[in-house]
Structure formats: structure tokens, C-alpha cells
Amino acid sequence: ELFDFLKNLRLEISKNQKVPPYVVFHDSVLMQFAKNKPMTKSDMLKISGVGDKNYEKYGDIFLKSIQHFLSERDGQL
């Protein structure tokens, strides 16, 4: 569920920036985001495939999106 949400976010970002989706983050990274649910920059940088460069470009939007997704999901329980 979260993985699909993140794939859609990545697709939207890649279309806007006219780059292939894997340039934003690989599927394996999105799977780790869905599994580990990083909440901070430090959490995200611990995930293999996330470096300073792509964190600076995309990290904040993914962190905020994960937090939003989880709060929306928890609100529906």
C-alpha cells in the first residue's frame, strides 16, 4: 500500500523533471521506505541507495509523503 503510494509519487516527480523513475529512487529503495518508514533525514540516509545528493533533491518530499500517508492511514483505523 505505502509502496504503491511511493511509486506513484516517484512517477509524478520523474515526469515533472523529465527523468526516468529510477533516477529518483530505485524500486528497492522504495521497498525499504515502505518497510522501514523513515521519519527523519538520518533514518532515510541509513537506507541503502539514499545518498546526500538524492536526499537533497527528493528526501524531504518523500519524508513528508510517508508521514502524511501514515497519519491518513492511522486516522482511518
Disulfide bonds with the S-S distance in Angstrom:
none
